[in-house]
Amino acid sequence: MTTAARARAFILIGLLPALLLYLIFVVVPVIWSSYYGFFSWKGIGEPKYIGLGNYVEVLRDPIFWNSFKNNLYIVAYSIFGQVPIALVLAILLTRNSWIQKFLRASIFMPMVLSSVVIGLIWGYIYHPQIGILNFLLDSVGLSSWKAGWLSDPKVAMFSIGPPIIWSNIGPYLILFIAALQNIPGEVNDAAKMDGAEGFRKLMRITLPIIWGTIKVAVILCISGSLKAFDLIFIMTRGGPANSTELLATYMYNNTFNIFRYGYGSAVSTSIVILSLLLILGSQLLMNRNKNAL
Amino acid sequence: MRQLAMSPASSAQRGSFGWRKWISGIITTGLTLYALLTLYPLLWLFISAFKTNEQFFSNPFSLPSSWQFTNFSRAWTVANMDVAFLNSLIVTSISLVLTLFISALAAFVLSRFTFRYKPLIMGLFLIGMLIPVHSTLVPLFIMMKEMSILDTYAALILPYVAFELPIGIFILSAYMTSFPKELEDAAHIDGSGYWTMFLRIIMPLSLPALSTIAVLAFLRFWNDFAFPLVFISKPSLKTLPLSLSVFADGYGTDYSLTLAALAMSVIPTIIIYLVFQEQIMKGMLAGSVKG
């Protein structure tokens, strides 16, 4: 074999396992589900072609749109909860003393836990009878504030916020600390010489410099929020009365509880399209903002 | 990836005024309170795991009046945690080895060779990072049902590896691009083939990047819930998160048992976290700036 032929053979063999696995288990399912969306199928028997029926039903189902709205709630929790908290903490935690390292490590900690564990722990916190939140309210004399945190449809979606924010601050904190530590020392020195300090320096110098990172964080919030499933599935399964239903739990319940595989596929495809639109839209919006500034 | 470190000289409080020390003291106290608040749910879990059910009801905040170590042994046998631990260990380790080897090989080809469809293939892998994993649950379920690999380890391992490949290839090929071009020349003079070069030179040199990917992938595989939920129904194949999830279904009236099971399941991840903290943080950073 010539050298060129040997190189070509190696390229082929080197890429083959990755490409095969990736195509079969990531790309093909996405395409296949858009195709299955055209059928009515209960998992057994012949799938029946029904054209756009499933897709029309998805778009007309108020529960689907309510689920989408709940996904947007999670986006909001992330953007207005995680990002500002992480940013404030990062500004205060850029030094490398042992106490700061310890604080960073503690705040990052929940990130490595499984969502099943997080969901179960918070389930105990919110539990109507034995939950520590209601116990705490009782013991400080605020019994009237007690609620069925996860069982009351009016409250449930708000109760989802704290566990999500609690468990996801870590990566944003690290992202912001890295950005802050990347600011060259000269900038800080120059700011000092010009008498810019404290809050003024923060608003006029630090924040504008890391603005790009903040935008990355917002985009991450959006794409990350679309992945929410486990936590809600464990805590509420989308209930009560669909009040905490997300796109992913809606898809799960329709497919694996009432066995509508065709409809579930149509929902899956809609999720992919909505996600790509949201991510694309947020990227565009963020870039336009940059030009406007 | 830049080290999370900086020169303290420019930002350190000089303490030339007394009130500055006060402010920094107040800030540190506030931060410490916040960190304790963050850790509290976990702390509560470990403390409560030692209580009897009665103690757990009467005061959820107190320390156990008698430490019930039997909760743990009971949880271990009643909740079949030995089986779940073993399954999680098997699935995670096989997926991990495959992810590292396959993505390193592909990254080696994509970063050190030039060929026609390279940008196309690179782009294809990058798109994969945008696809929400859960949107593939239904089609994967149908597909693997027809391949009759549902309810096997393969039903978890294959999709895990496939979904971890894009980020693995992305991190590794960025890392390998930085190696000097002379590597190939030296290998050619040696007369060693591409495989020898990959195994003997590239893999050892890429260890830092490989370890970053390994800890991230470990956490993802070990903690994953959605895939086993949909693809596994045999009790003998349930992984740890899946077997814990039964406690969410109202099975959990034996609270001390549930909490002990939860506490045990958390221990491996906490150990991994304490040992590989830096890699985990750096890896998440690398994973997040990909977008």
Interface residues (C-beta under 8 A of the other chain):
Chain A: R6 A7 R8 F10 I11 G14 L15 P17 A18 L19 L21 Y22 I24 F25 V26 V27 V28 P29 V30 W32 S33 Y36 L89 L92 L93 T94 R95 N96 I99 F102 L103 A105 S106 I107 F108 M109 P110 M111 V112 L113 S114 S115 V116 V117 G119 L120 I121 W122 G123 Y124 I125 I130 I132 F135 L136 W166 I169 G170 P171 I174 L175 I177 A178 Q181 N182 G185 N188 D189 K192 V216 I219 L220 S223 L226 K227 F229 D230 F233 I234 M235 A248 M251 Y252 T255 F256 Y261 G264 S265 V267 S268 T269 I271 V272 S275 L276 I279
Chain B: R2 L4 A5 M6 S7 P8 A9 S10 S11 A12 I27 T28 L31 T32 Y34 A35 L36 T38 L39 P41 L42 W44 L45 F56 F57 P60 F61 I102 S103 L105 A106 F108 V109 L110 F113 F115 I121 L124 F125 G128 L130 I131 P132 V133 H134 S135 T136 L137 V138 P139 L140 F141 I142 M143 L158 P159 V161 A162 F163 L165 P166 I169 G193 Y194 W195 F198 L219 W222 N223 D224 F225 A226 L229 V230 L240 P241 L242 L244 S245 F247 A248 Y255 T258 L259 L262 S265 V266 T269 I270 I272 Y273 Q277 I280 M281 M284 L285 S288 V289 G291
